Amino acid sequence: MQLVDAHCHFDVPHFEGTRARELAKARAQGVVAIVLAGVRRADWDRVQSVAESLPGAWYCLGIHPWFVQEHEPGDLAILEQRLCRRPARCVGLGECGLDRLRGDLAEQEPWFEQQVVLAARLRLPLVIHSVKAHDQVAAVLRRRHWSGQALVHGFAGSYQQACRLVGLGCRIGVGGVITHPRAHKTRDAIARLPVDALVLETDAPDMAPAGVERGQNSPARLPKILAALAELRGESAEALAPRLLDNACELYGWQRQDLGLPDDIGE
C-alpha cells in the first residue's frame, strides 16, 4: 500500500534527533509522502527547510488562527510573495482557519477570509483548521465563492457538517480521532461520507491515535488510522488505500510520478 500523510507538523522541535528514524519507519510502512503545514511567519523558513531536506516531504504556508495576534497585515503580503515564487515542494496555503476554543472568532475571521481569497487568486489548495467552527468556515467559503481544492484537516464534527463542507469542494481529513471509541459523532460521519471525500493525515505530533501517548504521534502511525477507517467502513485497507492516495494526489495537484510511483498503481 502507498499512503500519504496529508497534514502533519514534522518540522517542530519535538522531532529533532528522531526525524530521520520516524520518517524511515513511516516509509517502511508505505507512507510515500508527507505534507508539513506552516502556521506562522516565524516558522515558515523552518517548515520549508525541513521539507526540502527530506525525501517525499512537501509543505504549505499559512497563518493559523491561534497565532493571528503575532502578525500584522503586511505578513499577508509576505505570504503572497513567498507563495508566488512557487517553490517546487510548496503545494498549498495553510494552515489557516477558525477555532472557537482558542481565541476570538471575530478576530480570526478576517485573517482566514483573506487567506481564502489569496489561495483562490493563486489557485492553490487551502488547508483549513476548523474547531467548533464548521458552520462559520462554510459561510466564509460560500461568501468568497470558493471553487478550488481544500482540506478540512483533523475533522471532528457531524455528518451534516461534513456534507456541507464537502459540498463546497472540501475534502475531510481523517486522523487519530476516529480511533477513539468515544468519538461517536465523528466516527459516524467518516463511516458515511463517500470515500472520495476523505484524505488520511496524522497531524503529528498531535492528534494521537488511541493507545499513543498525547503529543507522541508520528507519520509512522498512519497505517493505524487507515486500519481504523477500514474497520469503520467495513472495507479492507488494501481496497481503500489506492482511492485515498488518488484523493491526496487530486488535492495537492500531484501526478503519481511526483511521488515516485508508476502511473498504473491502484488501477
Secondary structure in CASP SS format (residue, H / E / C, confidence):
PFRMAT SS
TARGET T0000
AUTHOR 0000-0000-0000
METHOD secondary structure of the structure
MODEL  1
M C 1.00
Q C 1.00
L E 1.00
V E 1.00
D E 1.00
A E 1.00
H E 1.00
C E 1.00
H C 1.00
F C 1.00
D C 1.00
V C 1.00
P H 1.00
H H 1.00
F H 1.00
E C 1.00
G C 1.00
T C 1.00
R H 1.00
A H 1.00
R H 1.00
E H 1.00
L H 1.00
A H 1.00
K H 1.00
A H 1.00
R H 1.00
A H 1.00
Q C 1.00
G C 1.00
V E 1.00
V E 1.00
A E 1.00
I E 1.00
V E 1.00
L E 1.00
A E 1.00
G C 1.00
V C 1.00
R C 1.00
R H 1.00
A H 1.00
D H 1.00
W H 1.00
D H 1.00
R H 1.00
V H 1.00
Q H 1.00
S H 1.00
V H 1.00
A H 1.00
E H 1.00
S H 1.00
L C 1.00
P C 1.00
G C 1.00
A E 1.00
W E 1.00
Y E 1.00
C E 1.00
L E 1.00
G C 1.00
I C 1.00
H C 1.00
P H 1.00
W H 1.00
F H 1.00
V H 1.00
Q H 1.00
E H 1.00
H C 1.00
E C 1.00
P C 1.00
G H 1.00
D H 1.00
L H 1.00
A H 1.00
I H 1.00
L H 1.00
E H 1.00
Q H 1.00
R H 1.00
L H 1.00
C H 1.00
R C 1.00
R C 1.00
P C 1.00
A C 1.00
R C 1.00
C E 1.00
V E 1.00
G E 1.00
L E 1.00
G E 1.00
E E 1.00
C E 1.00
G E 1.00
L E 1.00
D E 1.00
R C 1.00
L C 1.00
R C 1.00
G C 1.00
D C 1.00
L H 1.00
A H 1.00
E H 1.00
Q H 1.00
E H 1.00
P H 1.00
W H 1.00
F H 1.00
E H 1.00
Q H 1.00
Q H 1.00
V H 1.00
V H 1.00
L H 1.00
A H 1.00
A H 1.00
R H 1.00
L H 1.00
R C 1.00
L C 1.00
P C 1.00
L E 1.00
V E 1.00
I E 1.00
H E 1.00
S E 1.00
V E 1.00
K C 1.00
A C 1.00
H H 1.00
D H 1.00
Q H 1.00
V H 1.00
A H 1.00
A H 1.00
V H 1.00
L H 1.00
R H 1.00
R H 1.00
R C 1.00
H C 1.00
W C 1.00
S C 1.00
G C 1.00
Q C 1.00
A E 1.00
L E 1.00
V E 1.00
H E 1.00
G C 1.00
F C 1.00
A C 1.00
G C 1.00
S C 1.00
Y H 1.00
Q H 1.00
Q H 1.00
A H 1.00
C H 1.00
R H 1.00
L H 1.00
V H 1.00
G H 1.00
L C 1.00
G C 1.00
C E 1.00
R E 1.00
I E 1.00
G E 1.00
V E 1.00
G C 1.00
G H 1.00
V H 1.00
I H 1.00
T H 1.00
H C 1.00
P C 1.00
R C 1.00
A C 1.00
H H 1.00
K H 1.00
T H 1.00
R H 1.00
D H 1.00
A H 1.00
I H 1.00
A H 1.00
R H 1.00
L C 1.00
P C 1.00
V H 1.00
D H 1.00
A H 1.00
L E 1.00
V E 1.00
L E 1.00
E C 1.00
T C 1.00
D C 1.00
A C 1.00
P C 1.00
D C 1.00
M C 1.00
A C 1.00
P C 1.00
A C 1.00
G C 1.00
V C 1.00
E C 1.00
R C 1.00
G C 1.00
Q C 1.00
N C 1.00
S C 1.00
P H 1.00
A H 1.00
R H 1.00
L H 1.00
P H 1.00
K H 1.00
I H 1.00
L H 1.00
A H 1.00
A H 1.00
L H 1.00
A H 1.00
E H 1.00
L H 1.00
R H 1.00
G C 1.00
E C 1.00
S C 1.00
A H 1.00
E H 1.00
A H 1.00
L H 1.00
A H 1.00
P H 1.00
R H 1.00
L H 1.00
L H 1.00
D H 1.00
N H 1.00
A H 1.00
C H 1.00
E H 1.00
L H 1.00
Y H 1.00
G C 1.00
W C 1.00
Q C 1.00
R H 1.00
Q H 1.00
D H 1.00
L H 1.00
G C 1.00
L C 1.00
P C 1.00
D C 1.00
D C 1.00
I C 1.00
G C 1.00
E C 1.00
END
